[in-house]
Amino acid sequence: MNDLRIRCATPSDVNAVLRFWHVAAEGTSISDDPDGVTRLIRTDPGALLLAERDGLLVGTAIAGFDGWRCSLYRLAVHPDHRRRGIATALLTAAEQRFAALGGRRVDAMVLEANERAHRTWDTAGYRREDRWRRWVKPLSG
């Protein structure tokens, strides 16, 4: 694993991240466009974590902190690179970021139907919270 590099995304990574998510991420988001990802990087420069091996993007995680909640989104690993510790490395980097910022608990957005992801989160020590449900309202379109 020592050849894996975790770093924060920059604006020059936006298009590569969007292409990567098309291949590696489950589901889509209303913010899956250049403006959305650029806004994320500008608003919270340390939030979008990229895992690279030999210069190739192999994983991502969004580790957002708003001063109140630590939120994880878009934990994704390229299908050809799964089961090699990349998700674990990204989660460790995200948790270290949250701890340094004073975070107390991490919430993760995980698709209900993505059972493979459920095993990953469970193995990492996360537990499903059944008392809450996500309510959404798009602000545009």
N, C-alpha and C positions, 0 to 999 in steps of 0.2 A: 504493500500500500504506500510505501514511501515515495513512489513515483506519481502519486496523486496530488494535485495542487488545488486547493480551495482558495478562491479569491472573490472579491466583490465585482459585480458587473459595472461596466462603464457604458456611456452612450454608444460607443463603437460596437458593442456586443448585441445591440437590440435585434437586428435582423437575424443573426445567428441563433439567438435565444428563441425567437419566434419559429424559425425553421426546426429547431431542436424539439420544441414543444409539440409541433405537428407530428413528429415521429415518436416521441417518448412519453408524452403526457396523456393522461386519461381525461377526456372531457375538454371543454373549452370555457373560456371566460369572456365576458363582455369587454374586458380590457386587453384581449389578445390582439393587439395591433401596435404599430410603432409608437403612436401617441401614448397609449396606456403604459407600455413598458418604459418609455423615455420618462414619463411623468413619475413612475415609481423610482427610477434611479435618481432623478433630480430631487424628489421629495425626501427620500430616505436612502442616501448613497450606499449604505452598508447592508441594505435589506436583501438584494438579489444576489444569492451566493451561487457561484459556478464551480463545478468540479471539472478539472481538465486532466487528461492523461496524454502525454506526448503532444501537447498543443491541441488536442481534440476535446471538444465539449462532450462530456459523458454524463453529467448530472446537474440538476438545479434544485434550489429551494428558495422560497421567499420567506425570510424571517423578519416580519414586520413588527415594530414596537411603537405604540402610540403614546407611551408614557403611562398607560393603564394596563393594556393587555399585550401579551406576546402571542403573535399569530403566525402559524406556519401554513404556507400554501405551496403548491406546485413542486412538491418533492417528486422529482422525475429522474429516472436513470434510463439511459439509452438501452433498448432491448438487448443489444449485443454485449453489454457490459454489466448486466444485472448479476446479483449473487456474488459480488466481488468486494463488498464492504463500502461501496460508494454512498449509498443511502445513509449508512451509519456514520460515515465521515461528515456528510452534510448536516445530519441531525446534531452531531457533536459540535460542529462549528456554529450552528444556529443557537444551540443551548448556551454555548460560551458567550455568544453575542448578547443574548438575553440577560444572562447573569451579570455581565459587565455593565449593562444598562439599568440594572436594578429590577429586572422582571421577576415575578414570583410564581407564575404558572404559565404553561404553554397550551394554547388551543390550536388544534390542527384541523384543517378542512380536508376531509377524506370522503371521496365519493362512496355512497352507500353500496353500489353494485361492484366496486373494485375490491373483491375479496382477497386478492393477492396483496394489495396494499394493507388491508386490515392485519394480515399476519406480520407485515413489516413493522407497522406501528406498534402492535402488541409486543413483538420481540424487543422493541426499543423502550418498552416500559410505559407506553401510553395506554390509557383506558378509555373505552367508549363512554360517553356521557349521554345517557338516554333521557335525562330530565329536560333537555333543551332541544329546540329545533331552530333551524336557521330560517329566518323570514327575509325576503328580498324584495326590493322595488327598484327597477332600473330608473335612472334619472334622465335618460334620453331615449329617443327612438321609439 
